[in-house]
């Protein structure tokens, strides 16, 4: 994203994405569950 938009816009876009995730978690009272990097790599390949 940084390469496409530039550093300032990439930072704002990432902050906005995090805000949406936190809002969703608070609204639905969803607990945070950390997953390992292997799980994310596997999900990315699918």
DOSEVEX-444799 format. One record per residue: x, y, z of N, C-alpha, C in turn; residue number from 1. Coordinates in pm, 1 decimal. Atoms other than C-alpha are relative to their C-alpha. Layout:
! DOSEVEX-444799
@nxx: X&nyy: Y&nzz: Z&caxx: X&cayy: Y&cazz: Z&cxx: X&cyy: Y&czz: Z&i: NUM
...
//
This chain:
! DOSEVEX-444799
@nxx: 82.2&nyy: -117.0&nzz: 0.0&caxx: 0.0&cayy: 0.0&cazz: 0.0&cxx: 88.0&cyy: 125.3&czz: 0.0&i: 1
@nxx: -90.6&nyy: -114.2&nzz: -8.8&caxx: 288.9&cayy: 233.3&cazz: 79.5&cxx: 52.3&cyy: 38.5&czz: -138.1&i: 2
@nxx: -55.1&nyy: -26.4&nzz: 132.6&caxx: 429.8&cayy: 200.8&cazz: -269.1&cxx: -104.8&cyy: 65.0&czz: -90.1&i: 3
@nxx: 106.7&nyy: -50.4&nzz: 86.2&caxx: 94.3&cayy: 276.0&cazz: -430.4&cxx: -47.9&cyy: 139.3&czz: 41.7&i: 4
@nxx: 58.8&nyy: -124.8&nzz: -48.0&caxx: -30.3&cayy: 561.5&cazz: -208.2&cxx: 99.1&cyy: 100.1&czz: 56.5&i: 5
@nxx: -93.7&nyy: -86.7&nzz: -69.4&caxx: 275.4&cayy: 701.7&cazz: -36.8&cxx: -10.2&cyy: -23.5&czz: 149.7&i: 6
@nxx: -8.0&nyy: 29.3&nzz: -143.4&caxx: 376.3&cayy: 686.4&cazz: 328.2&cxx: -113.1&cyy: 63.2&czz: 81.8&i: 7
@nxx: 104.7&nyy: -59.3&nzz: -84.9&caxx: 130.4&cayy: 939.3&cazz: 481.5&cxx: -137.6&cyy: -64.3&czz: -19.8&i: 8
@nxx: 131.0&nyy: 60.2&nzz: 26.3&caxx: -174.5&cayy: 788.8&cazz: 312.7&cxx: -4.6&cyy: -144.7&czz: 47.0&i: 9
@nxx: -4.6&nyy: 138.4&nzz: -47.5&caxx: -62.9&cayy: 435.3&cazz: 397.5&cxx: -17.2&cyy: -5.3&czz: 150.8&i: 10
@nxx: 13.5&nyy: -4.8&nzz: -145.8&caxx: -34.3&cayy: 529.0&cazz: 766.3&cxx: -145.1&cyy: 27.1&czz: 37.5&i: 11
@nxx: 140.0&nyy: -32.9&nzz: -28.3&caxx: -382.6&cayy: 683.9&cazz: 765.8&cxx: -90.2&cyy: -118.5&czz: -33.4&i: 12
@nxx: 81.6&nyy: 114.9&nzz: 39.3&caxx: -528.7&cayy: 383.2&cazz: 582.8&cxx: 13.5&cyy: -113.4&czz: 101.1&i: 13
@nxx: -21.8&nyy: 104.7&nzz: -99.2&caxx: -373.1&cayy: 142.0&cazz: 832.7&cxx: -68.7&cyy: 35.0&czz: 131.5&i: 14
@nxx: 67.2&nyy: -44.2&nzz: -122.9&caxx: -500.7&cayy: 346.7&cazz: 1128.2&cxx: -150.3&cyy: -15.1&czz: -13.8&i: 15
@nxx: 144.1&nyy: 13.7&nzz: 22.9&caxx: -849.6&cayy: 350.8&cazz: 975.7&cxx: -43.0&cyy: -146.7&czz: 6.9&i: 16
@nxx: 30.9&nyy: 142.4&nzz: -3.0&caxx: -843.1&cayy: -25.9&cazz: 928.7&cxx: 1.5&cyy: -53.5&czz: 143.6&i: 17
@nxx: -6.5&nyy: 41.6&nzz: -140.4&caxx: -735.1&cayy: -79.2&cazz: 1290.2&cxx: -120.4&cyy: 52.8&czz: 78.6&i: 18
@nxx: 114.7&nyy: -58.2&nzz: -68.1&caxx: -1011.2&cayy: 156.2&cazz: 1409.2&cxx: -126.5&cyy: -80.8&czz: -27.9&i: 19
@nxx: 117.8&nyy: 79.4&nzz: 33.8&caxx: -1272.7&cayy: -45.6&cazz: 1222.8&cxx: 1.7&cyy: -135.1&czz: 70.2&i: 20
@nxx: -12.2&nyy: 129.7&nzz: -67.4&caxx: -1141.3&cayy: -371.5&cazz: 1369.6&cxx: -32.8&cyy: 13.1&czz: 148.3&i: 21
@nxx: 25.0&nyy: -21.2&nzz: -142.9&caxx: -1142.1&cayy: -234.9&cazz: 1726.4&cxx: -147.4&cyy: 31.0&czz: 24.1&i: 22
@nxx: 142.0&nyy: -32.6&nzz: -14.9&caxx: -1491.1&cayy: -87.3&cazz: 1681.2&cxx: -85.4&cyy: -125.7&czz: -10.0&i: 23
@nxx: 76.1&nyy: 123.6&nzz: 18.8&caxx: -1624.4&cayy: -421.0&cazz: 1555.9&cxx: 13.9&cyy: -90.7&czz: 123.3&i: 24
@nxx: -22.8&nyy: 84.6&nzz: -117.5&caxx: -1465.0&cayy: -606.1&cazz: 1849.3&cxx: -75.7&cyy: 52.9&czz: 121.5&i: 25
@nxx: 69.8&nyy: -58.5&nzz: -114.7&caxx: -1610.0&cayy: -363.9&cazz: 2104.8&cxx: -151.6&cyy: -9.6&czz: -15.8&i: 26
@nxx: 143.9&nyy: 2.9&nzz: 26.0&caxx: -1953.6&cayy: -352.7&cazz: 1943.8&cxx: -57.3&cyy: -139.2&czz: 22.8&i: 27
@nxx: 49.3&nyy: 137.4&nzz: -10.2&caxx: -1988.5&cayy: -730.5&cazz: 1929.2&cxx: 56.2&cyy: -74.9&czz: 120.4&i: 28
@nxx: -62.7&nyy: 58.1&nzz: -118.8&caxx: -1792.5&cayy: -795.5&cazz: 2251.1&cxx: 76.0&cyy: -127.9&czz: -35.4&i: 29
@nxx: -81.2&nyy: 111.2&nzz: 46.6&caxx: -1556.2&cayy: -1025.5&cazz: 2063.9&cxx: 137.0&cyy: 6.5&czz: 66.0&i: 30
@nxx: -132.7&nyy: -3.5&nzz: -62.5&caxx: -1244.0&cayy: -1120.7&cazz: 2259.8&cxx: 109.9&cyy: -11.2&czz: -106.2&i: 31
@nxx: -115.6&nyy: 7.5&nzz: 88.7&caxx: -904.1&cayy: -1080.6&cazz: 2094.6&cxx: 65.9&cyy: -135.8&czz: 15.0&i: 32
@nxx: -72.9&nyy: 126.1&nzz: -1.9&caxx: -738.3&cayy: -1407.5&cazz: 2000.9&cxx: 117.0&cyy: 13.1&czz: -96.7&i: 33
@nxx: -119.5&nyy: -10.9&nzz: 82.8&caxx: -382.2&cayy: -1395.2&cazz: 1874.3&cxx: 23.4&cyy: -131.9&czz: -72.9&i: 34
@nxx: -32.6&nyy: 119.1&nzz: 78.6&caxx: -292.9&cayy: -1636.1&cazz: 1595.8&cxx: 145.9&cyy: 12.1&czz: -43.1&i: 35
@nxx: -140.0&nyy: 1.6&nzz: 38.7&caxx: 53.6&cayy: -1738.1&cazz: 1492.4&cxx: 21.1&cyy: 40.0&czz: -144.4&i: 36
@nxx: -34.8&nyy: -39.3&nzz: 136.3&caxx: 232.5&cayy: -1630.1&cazz: 1178.8&cxx: -24.4&cyy: -114.5&czz: -98.3&i: 37
@nxx: 22.8&nyy: 114.9&nzz: 88.2&caxx: 201.9&cayy: -1982.8&cazz: 1038.1&cxx: -145.3&cyy: -5.0&czz: -46.5&i: 38
@nxx: 142.9&nyy: 1.1&nzz: 35.4&caxx: -176.2&cayy: -1957.9&cazz: 1047.4&cxx: -29.6&cyy: 106.8&czz: -105.6&i: 39
@nxx: 21.4&nyy: -107.5&nzz: 96.9&caxx: -169.4&cayy: -1625.3&cazz: 861.8&cxx: 60.7&cyy: -35.1&czz: -135.5&i: 40
@nxx: -60.8&nyy: 41.5&nzz: 125.5&caxx: 69.6&cayy: -1763.6&cazz: 600.2&cxx: -85.9&cyy: -102.9&czz: -71.4&i: 41
@nxx: 86.3&nyy: 102.5&nzz: 56.5&caxx: -156.5&cayy: -2063.1&cazz: 548.2&cxx: -126.7&cyy: 61.1&czz: -56.6&i: 42
@nxx: 122.3&nyy: -67.4&nzz: 46.8&caxx: -463.5&cayy: -1840.1&cazz: 516.7&cxx: 27.3&cyy: 80.7&czz: -126.2&i: 43
@nxx: -35.9&nyy: -80.0&nzz: 116.9&caxx: -281.3&cayy: -1618.6&cazz: 265.8&cxx: 12.6&cyy: -87.8&czz: -124.5&i: 44
@nxx: -19.4&nyy: 90.8&nzz: 114.5&caxx: -196.1&cayy: -1917.9&cazz: 44.0&cxx: -133.0&cyy: -47.2&czz: -58.1&i: 45
@nxx: 132.1&nyy: 45.6&nzz: 47.2&caxx: -562.5&cayy: -2019.1&cazz: 22.9&cxx: -62.2&cyy: 107.4&czz: -80.2&i: 46
//
